Amino acid sequence: MGRSAVVIELIEDPARPLFINLAGSVIREIERGRLKPGDRLPGTRALASALGIHRNTVDAAYQELVLQGWLTAEASRGTFVARDLPDLGTQNWGVRPAAARLASPLPQTRPAPPPMQFSDGAPDARLMPGLELARAFRRSLTGAELKSLPGYGDPRGAPSLRTALARYLSTERGLTIGADDILVTRGSQMALFLAAAVLNPGDAVAVEDPGYPLAWKAFRAAGARVVSAPVDAQGLDVERLEALLARDPTIRAVYVTPHHQFPTTVTLGAGRRLRLLEMARRHGLILIEDDYDHEYRFEGRPVLPLAARALGRSQGQDGNRIIHIGSVSKLLSPVVRIGYATGAPDLIQAMTARREAIDRQGDLPLERALARLIDDGELGRHARKARKIYEQRRDLLCAEIAARLGDAVAFDKPAGGLALWLRVNPDIDAAAWAAEAERSGLILTHGGQLQLQPGLGRNAFRIGFASLDEAELVRAVTRLKAAVPN
């Protein structure tokens, strides 16, 4: 099948994004019958050169048409008019411009196109070293260690993974711990639930506000009461936390994300960290530290976690009681449900006992496979590769937002993490903007969804950039701009 020789005339509608105009132009040629089912379209580079536009614009238009079912993309072959479309010949489709028809309902037999989503900071599963993980998983299923188990394994997790994680956390996060100090969980969400389970009935957990709603849900499910601890431009406001502790003596734990505060991405400064540690010692608090994306630091040196100041020095007997929580899912993919917790022995023992009551052991083959990836250096290589890619995506997103959204938003480029905290102009309602964006096929999280106490929400968006590639980021920002409320 030869390459299409049809000349595509670009619709000029300044009220619409350029890629929408181009997509409408292609639809017009299909409806005229000049592009027939199965016809091959020009390559993105060739069409961009012919029309005098950027190649990313052509790529975004093609992807939009693939999502709507007008085109199909075939690996190593090219982009084609969908073969299941009727041959439209020279039918008269009316006088509506093709750009306006782009969002028209498709035939009832064709499913609606999936929406795009700015995640809250998920990694790109497409980058996961799947072949390496599959090989390691196969080896773990046939290994002598697994076959020699008389029954269930250790509820703390596979010894090989706990040993590998202890070395990894010592190197990457400065934690002086051993395998016996680690509890492996099915993702960090389970670790949060188990951390709250060590509290007594009636105890409360102070949580950052705005913050991470799934942590609040885990604490409540474990029977703890959740109270709001305000966040400002520097992270957890320790002065207001001190006042909160004075008013509510039932607070026995504080949940904090000091490395990259969720959702604002700011790093808690040294002064506040020291004040928080001192406050926790004085009040006998348990600090639940969620270090969910420590590996993703693009500029400067990574800041060591709070636990690095306590664990390893007589295992917390200096007065600080910290549960440090992390996740392998942020390195690989959300579908790989492996998290971990480490802390003072009595806390880990209490969490292990609760874990055994609801889940006698984890996924031993997967845990042993991940241990191999760590020991072989594959996880470290993947982290370095992903860090470079995500830094490029961060820079592209920041450039696109600055160029397209102008005074509607403001942001500080994050030094690390996988998301951007986008502050919305006070004249624009972020919730209304998000609702309009969702109607146009773009899902994103606004600050009102991340508040615990009314009035502490932010007129902002948390926009994850890691899970979208360059072309997808351009398309997503284009949709976001098109959805700005009038």
NORSULTA-V681812 format. One record per residue. RES is the residue in one letter. SS is DSSP state (~ for helix, > for strand, _ for the rest). OMEGA is omega in degrees with one decimal (* if undefined). D_FIRST is the distance of its C-alpha to the first C-alpha in Angstrom with 1 decimal. Layout:
BEGIN
RES & SS & OMEGA & D_FIRST
RES & SS & OMEGA & D_FIRST
END
This chain:
BEGIN
M & _ & -175.9 & 0.0
G & _ & 178.0 & 3.8
R & > & -177.4 & 6.8
S & _ & 176.3 & 9.0
A & _ & -178.6 & 11.7
V & _ & 175.3 & 14.1
V & _ & -178.4 & 17.4
I & _ & 179.2 & 18.9
E & _ & -173.9 & 22.6
L & _ & 173.4 & 24.6
I & _ & 178.9 & 27.3
E & _ & 179.1 & 30.6
D & _ & -175.2 & 32.9
P & _ & -179.8 & 35.4
A & _ & -177.6 & 36.6
R & _ & 175.3 & 33.4
P & _ & -176.0 & 31.8
L & ~ & -178.2 & 29.1
F & ~ & 175.3 & 26.4
I & ~ & 176.7 & 27.3
N & ~ & 179.8 & 27.0
L & ~ & 177.6 & 23.5
A & ~ & 177.5 & 22.5
G & ~ & 178.5 & 24.2
S & ~ & 178.7 & 22.3
V & ~ & 178.2 & 18.9
I & ~ & 180.0 & 20.5
R & ~ & -179.6 & 21.8
E & ~ & 176.1 & 18.4
I & ~ & -177.3 & 17.2
E & ~ & 175.7 & 20.5
R & ~ & -177.1 & 20.4
G & _ & 179.1 & 17.2
R & _ & 169.3 & 15.5
L & _ & -173.8 & 13.2
K & _ & 178.3 & 12.1
P & _ & -179.7 & 11.7
G & _ & 178.9 & 8.5
D & _ & 179.6 & 7.6
R & > & 178.0 & 7.4
L & _ & 176.0 & 10.9
P & _ & 174.3 & 12.5
G & _ & -177.2 & 14.3
T & ~ & -179.8 & 17.9
R & ~ & -177.8 & 19.5
A & ~ & -178.6 & 17.6
L & ~ & 177.8 & 18.3
A & ~ & 179.1 & 21.8
S & ~ & -178.4 & 22.5
A & ~ & -177.1 & 21.4
L & ~ & -179.6 & 23.6
G & _ & 179.2 & 26.4
I & _ & -177.9 & 26.5
H & _ & -179.6 & 26.7
R & ~ & 179.0 & 23.7
N & ~ & 178.4 & 25.4
T & ~ & 178.0 & 25.4
V & ~ & -180.0 & 21.7
D & ~ & 179.2 & 21.5
A & ~ & 178.7 & 24.2
A & ~ & 179.0 & 22.5
Y & ~ & -179.1 & 19.2
Q & ~ & 177.3 & 21.5
E & ~ & -179.1 & 23.5
L & ~ & 174.9 & 20.6
V & ~ & 179.0 & 19.5
L & ~ & -178.5 & 23.2
Q & ~ & 175.0 & 23.4
G & _ & 178.4 & 20.4
W & _ & -176.8 & 18.3
L & > & 170.3 & 15.7
T & > & 177.7 & 14.8
A & > & -179.1 & 14.7
E & > & -176.6 & 13.2
A & _ & 176.4 & 15.2
S & _ & 180.0 & 14.0
R & _ & 179.9 & 10.3
G & > & -179.2 & 11.0
T & > & -173.1 & 11.9
F & > & 169.0 & 10.3
V & > & -176.6 & 12.2
A & _ & -175.7 & 14.0
R & _ & -179.3 & 12.9
D & _ & 173.5 & 16.6
L & _ & 174.0 & 17.4
P & _ & 174.7 & 18.5
D & _ & -170.2 & 16.8
L & _ & 177.6 & 19.4
G & _ & -179.8 & 19.0
T & _ & -178.8 & 21.8
Q & _ & 176.2 & 24.3
N & _ & -177.2 & 27.2
W & _ & 176.7 & 27.4
G & _ & -171.4 & 30.8
V & _ & 179.3 & 32.1
R & _ & 177.6 & 31.7
P & _ & -176.8 & 29.7
A & ~ & 179.6 & 26.4
A & ~ & 178.8 & 28.1
A & ~ & -179.8 & 30.7
R & ~ & -174.0 & 28.3
L & _ & -178.0 & 26.7
A & _ & -179.4 & 29.4
S & _ & 179.2 & 29.7
P & _ & 176.8 & 30.1
L & _ & 176.2 & 26.9
P & _ & -174.9 & 27.0
Q & _ & -178.1 & 29.7
T & _ & -176.8 & 27.4
R & _ & -178.5 & 25.6
P & _ & 177.6 & 27.7
A & _ & -178.9 & 29.0
P & _ & 179.1 & 27.4
P & _ & 178.7 & 29.5
P & _ & 171.1 & 31.8
M & > & -179.8 & 32.1
Q & > & 164.1 & 35.3
F & _ & -178.8 & 37.5
S & _ & 176.9 & 39.3
D & _ & 178.5 & 42.9
G & _ & 179.8 & 42.2
A & _ & 175.6 & 40.0
P & _ & 178.6 & 38.1
D & _ & -178.4 & 34.4
A & ~ & -179.7 & 33.8
R & ~ & 179.8 & 30.5
L & ~ & -175.8 & 32.6
M & _ & 176.8 & 34.9
P & _ & -172.4 & 35.2
G & ~ & -179.0 & 34.0
L & ~ & 179.7 & 33.6
E & ~ & 178.5 & 37.1
L & ~ & 179.3 & 38.6
A & ~ & 178.3 & 37.1
R & ~ & 179.6 & 38.6
A & ~ & 179.2 & 41.9
F & ~ & 179.2 & 42.0
R & ~ & 178.4 & 41.4
R & ~ & -178.8 & 44.2
S & ~ & 178.4 & 46.5
L & ~ & -176.6 & 46.1
T & ~ & -176.9 & 47.2
G & _ & -178.1 & 49.9
A & ~ & -177.0 & 53.5
E & ~ & -178.0 & 54.6
L & ~ & -177.5 & 52.8
K & ~ & -176.5 & 54.0
S & _ & -179.2 & 57.6
L & _ & -179.1 & 58.0
P & _ & -178.9 & 60.6
G & _ & 178.8 & 59.3
Y & _ & 179.6 & 58.1
G & _ & 179.6 & 57.6
D & _ & 179.3 & 59.3
P & _ & 176.4 & 58.8
R & _ & -179.7 & 58.5
G & _ & -178.9 & 55.3
A & _ & 179.7 & 54.3
P & ~ & -178.6 & 56.8
S & ~ & 179.6 & 54.1
L & ~ & 179.6 & 52.3
R & ~ & 176.9 & 55.6
T & ~ & 179.6 & 56.6
A & ~ & 179.5 & 53.3
L & ~ & 178.7 & 53.4
A & ~ & 177.5 & 57.0
R & ~ & -177.7 & 56.0
Y & ~ & -178.6 & 53.0
L & ~ & 175.2 & 55.1
S & ~ & -178.8 & 57.8
T & ~ & -171.4 & 55.5
E & ~ & -172.3 & 53.4
R & ~ & 175.4 & 55.9
G & _ & 179.4 & 59.3
L & _ & 178.4 & 60.4
T & _ & -174.0 & 63.0
I & _ & 175.5 & 62.5
G & _ & -177.5 & 62.1
A & ~ & -178.0 & 60.1
D & ~ & -179.9 & 62.9
D & ~ & -173.3 & 62.5
I & > & 171.6 & 59.0
L & > & 176.9 & 57.8
V & > & -177.4 & 54.1
T & > & 175.1 & 52.8
R & _ & -178.4 & 49.7
G & ~ & -178.9 & 48.6
S & ~ & 179.5 & 50.9
Q & ~ & 175.8 & 51.3
M & ~ & 179.7 & 53.4
A & ~ & 178.0 & 55.3
L & ~ & 178.3 & 56.3
F & ~ & -178.5 & 57.5
L & ~ & 178.8 & 59.6
A & ~ & 179.0 & 61.0
A & ~ & -177.4 & 62.4
A & _ & 178.8 & 63.8
V & _ & 179.7 & 66.3
L & _ & 177.8 & 68.1
N & _ & 176.8 & 71.0
P & _ & -179.5 & 71.0
G & _ & 178.1 & 71.5
D & _ & 179.9 & 70.2
A & > & 174.5 & 67.8
V & > & 173.2 & 64.9
A & > & -176.5 & 64.6
V & > & 177.5 & 60.9
E & > & -178.5 & 59.3
D & > & 5.2 & 58.7
P & _ & -175.0 & 56.0
G & _ & -170.9 & 54.5
Y & _ & -174.3 & 52.5
P & ~ & -179.1 & 52.8
L & ~ & 172.8 & 51.7
A & ~ & 178.1 & 54.6
W & ~ & -179.7 & 56.9
K & ~ & 179.6 & 55.6
A & ~ & -179.7 & 56.2
F & ~ & 179.7 & 59.7
R & ~ & 178.9 & 60.6
A & ~ & 178.7 & 59.2
A & _ & 177.0 & 61.5
G & _ & -179.5 & 64.5
A & _ & 173.0 & 64.9
R & > & -175.9 & 65.6
V & > & 178.8 & 63.3
V & > & -172.7 & 64.9
S & > & 171.8 & 63.4
A & > & -170.9 & 63.9
P & > & 175.7 & 62.7
V & > & 173.4 & 60.2
D & > & -174.8 & 60.5
A & _ & 178.6 & 58.6
Q & _ & 180.0 & 59.8
G & > & -178.5 & 59.0
L & > & -180.0 & 61.5
D & _ & -173.5 & 64.7
V & ~ & 177.0 & 67.3
E & ~ & 179.7 & 70.2
R & ~ & 174.3 & 69.2
L & ~ & 177.6 & 68.5
E & ~ & 178.4 & 72.1
A & ~ & 178.7 & 73.4
L & ~ & 178.9 & 71.4
L & ~ & 179.2 & 72.8
A & ~ & -178.3 & 76.3
R & ~ & -172.6 & 75.8
D & _ & -178.1 & 74.1
P & _ & 179.2 & 75.6
T & _ & -179.9 & 73.3
I & > & -178.3 & 70.4
R & > & -179.1 & 70.1
A & > & 176.5 & 66.6
V & > & 176.1 & 64.3
Y & > & -173.1 & 60.5
V & > & 174.9 & 59.0
T & _ & -168.7 & 55.8
P & _ & -175.6 & 57.3
H & _ & 173.3 & 54.5
H & _ & -174.4 & 52.0
Q & _ & 176.3 & 53.7
F & _ & 13.0 & 51.6
P & _ & -165.7 & 50.4
T & _ & 175.7 & 51.7
T & _ & -176.5 & 50.6
V & _ & 177.9 & 53.9
T & _ & 179.3 & 55.8
L & _ & -176.1 & 59.4
G & _ & -175.4 & 61.7
A & ~ & -178.7 & 64.3
G & ~ & 179.8 & 67.2
R & ~ & 178.1 & 65.9
R & ~ & -179.9 & 64.9
L & ~ & 178.6 & 68.4
R & ~ & 179.1 & 69.9
L & ~ & 178.6 & 67.7
L & ~ & 179.3 & 68.8
E & ~ & 179.7 & 72.4
M & ~ & -179.8 & 72.2
A & ~ & 177.3 & 70.7
R & ~ & -175.5 & 73.5
R & ~ & -177.2 & 76.2
H & ~ & -178.9 & 75.0
G & _ & -176.6 & 73.9
L & _ & 166.9 & 70.3
I & > & 175.4 & 67.3
L & > & 176.6 & 64.4
I & > & -174.8 & 61.0
E & > & 179.4 & 58.7
D & > & -177.7 & 54.9
D & _ & -163.1 & 53.2
Y & _ & -179.6 & 49.7
D & _ & -175.6 & 47.6
H & _ & -174.1 & 50.0
E & _ & -173.5 & 47.4
Y & _ & 174.9 & 45.6
R & > & -173.2 & 47.8
F & _ & -176.3 & 46.1
E & _ & 179.5 & 49.2
G & _ & -178.9 & 52.7
R & _ & 176.0 & 54.1
P & _ & 178.2 & 53.6
V & _ & -179.3 & 56.7
L & _ & -179.3 & 58.3
P & _ & 175.8 & 58.7
L & ~ & -176.9 & 62.0
A & ~ & 179.8 & 62.3
A & ~ & 179.7 & 62.4
R & ~ & -175.5 & 65.9
A & _ & -176.7 & 67.2
L & _ & -179.6 & 65.5
G & _ & 174.6 & 66.9
R & _ & -175.1 & 70.2
S & ~ & 176.7 & 72.2
Q & ~ & 172.9 & 69.2
G & ~ & -177.5 & 69.9
Q & _ & 174.5 & 73.7
D & _ & 177.8 & 74.0
G & _ & 178.7 & 73.9
N & _ & 176.4 & 70.2
R & > & -173.5 & 68.4
I & > & 168.0 & 64.6
I & > & -178.9 & 61.7
H & > & -174.2 & 58.7
I & > & 176.6 & 55.3
G & > & -175.7 & 51.9
S & > & 171.9 & 48.4
V & _ & -177.8 & 45.8
S & _ & 179.6 & 43.3
K & _ & 177.4 & 43.2
L & _ & -173.2 & 42.2
L & _ & -177.0 & 39.5
S & _ & 176.6 & 38.4
P & _ & -179.2 & 40.4
V & _ & 177.0 & 39.4
V & _ & -170.6 & 41.5
R & _ & 175.3 & 44.9
I & _ & 173.1 & 47.3
G & > & 179.7 & 50.1
Y & > & 175.5 & 53.5
A & > & 174.5 & 57.0
T & > & -177.9 & 59.9
G & > & 178.7 & 63.4
A & _ & -174.0 & 67.1
P & ~ & -176.9 & 67.7
D & ~ & 178.2 & 69.4
L & ~ & 179.7 & 66.4
I & ~ & 178.0 & 63.8
Q & ~ & 179.1 & 66.1
A & ~ & 178.1 & 66.4
M & ~ & 179.2 & 62.6
T & ~ & 179.3 & 62.1
A & ~ & 178.4 & 64.5
R & ~ & 179.7 & 62.8
R & ~ & -178.4 & 59.4
E & ~ & -179.0 & 60.7
A & ~ & -177.5 & 61.9
I & ~ & -175.7 & 58.5
D & _ & -168.8 & 56.2
R & _ & 178.2 & 57.9
Q & _ & 177.1 & 55.4
G & _ & 179.1 & 52.0
D & _ & -173.0 & 48.8
L & ~ & 177.8 & 50.2
P & ~ & 179.1 & 47.0
L & ~ & -179.8 & 45.2
E & ~ & 179.5 & 48.3
R & ~ & 176.5 & 48.7
A & ~ & 178.6 & 45.0
L & ~ & 176.3 & 45.5
A & ~ & 177.8 & 48.7
R & ~ & 179.6 & 46.7
L & ~ & 177.9 & 44.2
I & ~ & -177.1 & 47.3
D & ~ & 179.7 & 49.2
D & _ & -178.2 & 46.2
G & _ & -176.3 & 45.7
E & ~ & 180.0 & 42.2
L & ~ & 177.7 & 43.2
G & ~ & 178.0 & 44.7
R & ~ & 178.4 & 41.7
H & ~ & -180.0 & 39.5
A & ~ & 179.7 & 42.0
R & ~ & 178.6 & 41.9
K & ~ & -178.7 & 38.2
A & ~ & -179.6 & 37.9
R & ~ & 179.2 & 40.8
K & ~ & -179.6 & 39.0
I & ~ & -178.0 & 35.9
Y & ~ & 175.9 & 38.0
E & ~ & 177.5 & 40.1
Q & ~ & 178.9 & 37.0
R & ~ & 175.5 & 36.0
R & ~ & -178.2 & 39.6
D & ~ & 179.1 & 39.7
L & ~ & -180.0 & 36.5
L & ~ & 179.8 & 37.7
C & ~ & 179.9 & 41.1
A & ~ & 180.0 & 39.6
E & ~ & -179.7 & 37.3
I & ~ & 179.7 & 40.3
A & ~ & -176.8 & 42.7
A & ~ & -170.6 & 40.3
R & ~ & -173.1 & 39.3
L & ~ & 171.6 & 42.3
G & ~ & -174.8 & 45.1
D & ~ & -179.4 & 48.6
A & ~ & -176.9 & 47.3
V & > & 172.7 & 47.5
A & > & -179.2 & 49.2
F & _ & 170.4 & 48.6
D & _ & -179.8 & 49.8
K & _ & -177.4 & 47.2
P & _ & 178.0 & 47.9
A & _ & -179.6 & 48.9
G & > & -179.0 & 47.3
G & _ & -175.2 & 45.9
L & _ & -177.6 & 42.6
A & > & 179.8 & 43.4
L & > & 175.6 & 44.6
W & > & -172.4 & 47.6
L & > & 179.9 & 46.8
R & > & -174.7 & 50.0
V & > & 177.0 & 49.5
N & _ & -177.5 & 51.6
P & _ & 179.4 & 54.7
D & _ & -178.5 & 53.8
I & _ & 178.4 & 50.6
D & _ & -177.9 & 50.8
A & ~ & 179.7 & 48.5
A & ~ & 178.2 & 48.5
A & ~ & 178.4 & 47.5
W & ~ & 179.3 & 44.8
A & ~ & 179.3 & 43.4
A & ~ & 178.3 & 43.6
E & ~ & 178.5 & 41.6
A & ~ & -180.0 & 39.0
E & ~ & 177.2 & 38.6
R & ~ & 178.9 & 38.1
S & _ & 173.6 & 35.1
G & _ & 177.8 & 33.7
L & > & -179.5 & 35.4
I & > & 177.3 & 38.1
L & _ & -174.5 & 40.8
T & > & 176.3 & 44.4
H & > & -172.5 & 47.3
G & ~ & 180.0 & 50.8
G & ~ & 178.8 & 52.5
Q & ~ & -173.4 & 50.6
L & ~ & -179.0 & 52.2
Q & _ & 177.5 & 55.8
L & _ & -178.8 & 58.6
Q & _ & 179.0 & 61.4
P & _ & 179.5 & 61.0
G & _ & 179.5 & 61.3
L & _ & 178.2 & 59.9
G & _ & -179.3 & 56.2
R & _ & 173.6 & 54.4
N & _ & -169.2 & 52.4
A & > & 172.7 & 49.5
F & > & 165.6 & 46.2
R & > & -172.6 & 45.4
I & > & 174.8 & 41.8
G & > & -177.6 & 40.3
F & _ & -171.2 & 37.7
A & _ & -172.1 & 37.0
S & _ & 179.5 & 34.6
L & _ & 176.3 & 32.1
D & _ & -171.9 & 29.9
E & ~ & -179.3 & 30.0
A & ~ & 179.2 & 27.2
E & ~ & 177.2 & 28.8
L & ~ & 178.9 & 32.2
V & ~ & 179.3 & 31.2
R & ~ & -177.7 & 29.8
A & ~ & 178.6 & 33.0
V & ~ & 176.9 & 35.3
T & ~ & 177.3 & 33.6
R & ~ & 179.3 & 34.2
L & ~ & 178.7 & 37.7
K & ~ & -179.0 & 38.5
A & ~ & -176.9 & 37.2
A & _ & -179.1 & 39.6
V & _ & -180.0 & 42.8
P & _ & 178.6 & 45.5
N & _ & * & 46.9
END
